[in-house]
């Protein structure tokens, strides 16, 4: 399956002068693939150019879909590709106590409420937003005889706007495009939106560099940050890698795992996808040499 590139937008807005702490946060539901490598490389280069920290976090909050073996394989692949990270690897599956504490604070403030709606009931909504049916607020004012299944967060009737360092000005009206969204699922697992906000805040993340497939989630995360009292990081959403069928390269679309033995070739391909032009022969150098070249030539920052 060949990766098809999309043109990368040029020079984003400059970094702030504050201390830079970035991160790469894969979901260990399978091995590292080329799309994941692009996200890892972009976040790594951006952090190292700023002489900041680069952390690795395993987003395994959806425990049934994730495994320790997959997490170990991802870390092995990162090391094989020359990446070095700061501090210990954080696992979301070890942090349910922190997520529950934040959820309880949202409940106490009236921001979060129990929801008894089934998936079918939500799917029957006539409102369609950016990711399917918009939750119509059925349980906003009480369960009305239903049994609590999940916990949702109230959204405000206003647009949330932010300046993405690469994609430019972004605005999203959560009430009409998403609706009140889930922060704890009916199966008892915490939702990604809550976990990532808590983790970024507690790790002191100042800059988030990730794929543009997560751009639509950012307004929800900013909404939570504001209600909990967390700072909002600077965001940079990289172009996503697509396969020859026009689908995002992912585990769900059967993206092939990276060949660690071809680490330098993989890195050079990822640099090319991000708009850089590696020197001839760089793909035969060591992975560390390729990464050093990338840091020296990273052009997705303001010049």
C-alpha positions as CSV (number, residue, x, y, z in Angstrom):
1,X,0.0,0.0,0.0
2,X,1.7,3.2,-1.1
3,X,1.5,6.4,0.9
4,X,0.1,9.3,-1.1
5,X,1.3,12.7,0.0
6,X,-0.7,15.9,0.4
7,X,1.2,19.2,0.0
8,X,2.2,20.7,3.3
9,X,1.3,24.3,4.0
10,X,4.2,26.6,4.5
11,X,5.7,28.4,7.4
12,X,3.4,28.5,10.5
13,X,3.3,31.2,13.1
14,X,6.4,31.5,15.3
15,X,6.8,29.7,18.5
16,X,6.3,31.6,21.8
17,X,9.2,32.4,23.9
18,X,8.0,30.1,26.8
19,X,9.7,26.8,27.6
20,X,8.8,24.2,25.1
21,X,7.4,20.8,26.2
22,X,6.1,18.7,23.4
23,X,5.0,15.1,23.1
24,X,4.2,12.1,20.8
25,X,1.2,10.2,22.0
26,X,0.5,7.1,19.9
27,X,-2.3,4.6,20.6
28,X,-0.8,1.1,21.2
29,X,-3.4,-0.8,19.3
30,X,-0.9,-2.0,16.7
31,X,2.7,-1.4,15.4
32,X,4.1,2.0,14.3
33,X,3.2,2.8,10.7
34,X,4.3,5.5,8.3
35,X,1.5,7.9,9.3
36,X,2.6,7.6,12.9
37,X,6.2,8.1,12.0
38,X,5.3,11.4,10.3
39,X,3.6,12.6,13.5
40,X,6.5,11.4,15.7
41,X,9.0,13.1,13.4
42,X,7.2,16.4,13.1
43,X,6.7,16.7,16.9
44,X,10.3,15.6,17.6
45,X,11.9,18.1,15.2
46,X,9.7,20.9,16.4
47,X,10.6,20.3,20.0
48,X,14.4,19.8,19.3
49,X,14.6,23.0,17.2
50,X,13.1,24.9,20.1
51,X,15.6,23.1,22.4
52,X,12.6,21.8,24.3
53,X,11.6,18.5,25.8
54,X,10.0,15.7,23.8
55,X,7.9,13.3,25.8
56,X,6.3,10.0,24.8
57,X,2.9,9.0,26.2
58,X,0.9,5.8,25.4
59,X,-2.7,6.7,24.8
60,X,-4.1,3.4,25.9
61,X,-7.2,4.7,27.7
62,X,-9.2,2.4,25.4
63,X,-7.8,-0.6,27.1
64,X,-9.6,-3.4,25.2
65,X,-8.1,-2.2,21.9
66,X,-4.6,-1.7,23.3
67,X,-1.8,-4.0,24.6
68,X,1.5,-3.8,26.4
69,X,3.0,-5.7,23.5
70,X,2.0,-3.1,21.0
71,X,3.3,-0.4,23.3
72,X,6.7,-2.2,23.6
73,X,6.8,-2.6,19.8
74,X,6.2,1.1,19.3
75,X,9.0,2.1,21.7
76,X,11.3,-0.4,20.0
77,X,10.5,1.1,16.6
78,X,11.1,4.6,17.9
79,X,14.5,3.6,19.3
80,X,15.4,1.8,16.0
81,X,14.6,5.1,14.2
82,X,17.0,7.0,16.4
83,X,14.4,8.9,18.6
84,X,15.3,9.8,22.2
85,X,12.7,11.1,24.6
86,X,12.8,12.9,27.9
87,X,11.6,11.3,31.1
88,X,9.5,8.2,31.6
89,X,6.8,7.0,29.2
90,X,3.4,7.7,30.6
91,X,0.5,5.2,30.2
92,X,-3.1,6.5,30.3
93,X,-4.3,3.1,31.6
94,X,-2.4,3.9,34.8
95,X,-4.2,7.2,35.3
96,X,-7.9,6.5,35.8
97,X,-7.7,8.1,39.3
98,X,-6.6,11.4,37.8
99,X,-9.3,11.4,35.2
100,X,-12.0,10.5,37.8
101,X,-10.9,13.4,40.0
102,X,-11.3,15.8,37.1
103,X,-14.7,14.3,36.1
104,X,-15.9,14.8,39.7
105,X,-14.9,18.5,39.6
106,X,-16.9,18.9,36.3
107,X,-19.9,17.2,37.9
108,X,-19.6,19.4,41.0
109,X,-19.6,22.5,38.9
110,X,-22.6,21.3,36.9
111,X,-20.6,21.1,33.7
112,X,-20.9,17.3,33.4
113,X,-24.1,15.3,33.6
114,X,-25.2,11.7,33.3
115,X,-26.7,10.5,30.0
116,X,-29.0,7.5,29.5
117,X,-29.2,7.6,25.7
118,X,-28.3,4.6,23.6
119,X,-26.3,4.8,20.5
120,X,-29.4,4.1,18.4
121,X,-31.3,6.9,20.0
122,X,-28.4,9.3,19.3
123,X,-28.1,8.0,15.7
124,X,-31.8,8.8,15.2
125,X,-31.0,12.5,15.8
126,X,-31.9,14.7,12.8
127,X,-28.9,16.9,13.5
128,X,-25.7,16.0,11.7
129,X,-22.3,17.5,12.6
130,X,-18.6,17.1,11.8
131,X,-18.5,13.5,13.1
132,X,-22.0,12.2,12.6
133,X,-25.2,12.8,14.6
134,X,-25.1,15.8,17.0
135,X,-26.2,15.0,20.5
136,X,-29.6,16.7,20.9
137,X,-29.3,17.3,24.6
138,X,-31.9,14.7,25.6
139,X,-30.6,14.2,29.1
140,X,-29.3,17.8,29.7
141,X,-32.0,18.6,32.2
142,X,-32.3,15.1,33.7
143,X,-32.5,11.4,32.9
144,X,-36.3,11.4,32.7
145,X,-36.6,7.8,33.8
146,X,-33.6,6.5,31.9
147,X,-30.7,4.8,33.7
148,X,-27.3,6.6,33.6
149,X,-25.0,5.1,31.0
150,X,-22.3,7.7,30.2
151,X,-21.2,11.2,31.4
152,X,-21.4,14.2,29.0
153,X,-20.0,17.7,29.2
154,X,-22.2,20.7,28.4
155,X,-21.1,22.9,25.6
156,X,-21.7,26.6,25.2
157,X,-23.7,28.3,22.4
158,X,-20.6,30.1,21.0
159,X,-17.7,29.4,18.7
160,X,-14.4,28.3,20.0
161,X,-11.5,29.7,18.0
162,X,-7.8,29.2,18.0
163,X,-4.8,29.9,15.7
164,X,-3.2,26.7,14.5
165,X,0.5,27.3,13.8
166,X,0.2,25.5,10.4
167,X,-3.5,25.4,9.5
168,X,-4.3,29.0,10.5
169,X,-7.4,30.4,12.2
170,X,-9.9,27.6,13.2
171,X,-13.4,28.1,14.6
172,X,-15.9,25.5,15.7
173,X,-19.4,25.9,17.1
174,X,-19.7,22.9,19.4
175,X,-23.4,23.2,20.1
176,X,-24.3,22.8,16.4
177,X,-21.4,20.8,15.2
178,X,-20.8,18.3,18.0
179,X,-23.3,18.8,20.9
180,X,-22.6,17.8,24.5
181,X,-19.9,15.2,24.3
182,X,-19.0,12.1,26.2
183,X,-16.1,12.2,28.8
184,X,-16.9,8.8,30.4
185,X,-18.3,6.1,28.2
186,X,-21.1,3.7,28.9
187,X,-18.6,0.8,29.3
188,X,-16.9,2.8,32.2
189,X,-13.8,3.8,30.2
190,X,-12.8,7.5,30.1
191,X,-13.1,9.2,26.7
192,X,-10.0,10.3,24.8
193,X,-11.1,14.0,25.0
194,X,-10.9,14.1,28.8
195,X,-7.8,11.9,29.1
196,X,-5.7,13.9,26.7
197,X,-6.6,17.2,28.3
198,X,-5.7,16.0,31.8
199,X,-2.5,14.4,30.6
200,X,-1.3,17.5,28.6
201,X,-1.9,19.7,31.6
202,X,-0.3,17.5,34.2
203,X,2.7,16.9,31.9
204,X,3.1,20.7,31.3
205,X,2.7,20.3,27.5
206,X,3.1,23.7,25.9
207,X,3.1,22.7,22.2
208,X,1.0,20.0,20.6
209,X,2.2,18.8,17.2
210,X,0.0,16.0,15.7
211,X,-1.9,14.9,12.6
212,X,-4.7,17.0,11.1
213,X,-7.1,14.1,11.6
214,X,-7.3,15.4,15.2
215,X,-8.0,19.0,14.3
216,X,-11.7,18.6,14.8
217,X,-11.1,17.4,18.4
218,X,-9.2,20.5,19.4
219,X,-12.2,22.8,20.1
220,X,-13.6,20.1,22.5
221,X,-10.3,20.0,24.3
222,X,-10.0,23.7,24.6
223,X,-13.6,23.8,26.0
224,X,-12.5,21.3,28.7
225,X,-9.3,23.2,29.4
226,X,-11.3,26.4,30.0
227,X,-13.8,24.7,32.3
228,X,-11.1,22.9,34.4
229,X,-8.8,25.9,34.5
230,X,-6.0,24.4,32.4
231,X,-3.8,26.4,30.1
232,X,-4.2,25.9,26.3
233,X,-1.1,24.7,24.4
234,X,-0.1,26.0,21.0
235,X,-1.3,23.6,18.3
236,X,0.2,22.6,15.0
237,X,-1.7,20.0,13.0
238,X,0.4,18.3,10.3
239,X,-1.0,17.0,7.0
240,X,-2.2,13.4,7.2
241,X,-0.8,10.5,5.2
242,X,-3.3,8.8,2.9
243,X,-3.2,5.5,1.1
244,X,-3.8,4.8,-2.6
245,X,-7.5,4.6,-1.9
246,X,-7.6,8.1,-0.4
247,X,-8.0,6.8,3.2
248,X,-6.1,8.0,6.1
249,X,-3.1,5.7,6.7
250,X,-4.0,3.9,10.0
251,X,-4.3,0.6,11.7
252,X,-8.0,0.5,10.7
253,X,-7.1,0.9,7.0
254,X,-4.4,-1.9,7.4
255,X,-1.4,0.4,7.2
256,X,1.7,-1.8,7.0
257,X,4.1,-1.7,10.0
258,X,7.4,0.1,9.6
259,X,10.4,-2.0,8.7
260,X,12.9,-1.1,11.4
261,X,15.8,-2.3,9.3
262,X,15.0,0.5,6.9
263,X,14.8,3.2,9.5
264,X,16.9,5.8,7.7
265,X,14.9,5.3,4.5
266,X,11.7,5.6,6.4
267,X,12.8,8.9,8.1
268,X,13.9,10.4,4.7
269,X,10.5,9.5,3.3
270,X,8.8,11.2,6.3
271,X,11.0,14.3,5.9
272,X,10.0,14.4,2.2
273,X,6.3,14.1,3.1
274,X,6.8,17.1,5.5
275,X,8.2,19.2,2.7
276,X,11.9,18.8,3.3
277,X,14.3,17.6,0.7
278,X,16.9,15.2,2.3
279,X,20.4,15.3,0.8
280,X,21.3,12.5,-1.7
281,X,22.6,9.6,0.2
282,X,21.1,10.6,3.6
283,X,18.9,7.5,3.5
284,X,22.1,5.4,3.8
285,X,23.3,7.3,6.9
286,X,22.5,6.4,10.5
287,X,19.0,7.3,11.8
288,X,20.6,9.7,14.3
289,X,22.3,11.5,11.4
290,X,19.0,11.8,9.5
291,X,17.3,13.2,12.6
292,X,20.1,15.7,13.1
293,X,19.8,16.8,9.5
294,X,16.1,17.2,10.1
295,X,16.6,19.4,13.1
296,X,19.0,21.6,11.2
297,X,16.6,21.9,8.2
298,X,13.2,22.0,9.9
299,X,11.3,24.5,7.8
300,X,7.8,24.2,9.3
301,X,8.9,26.8,11.8
302,X,9.0,30.5,11.1
303,X,12.3,31.5,9.6
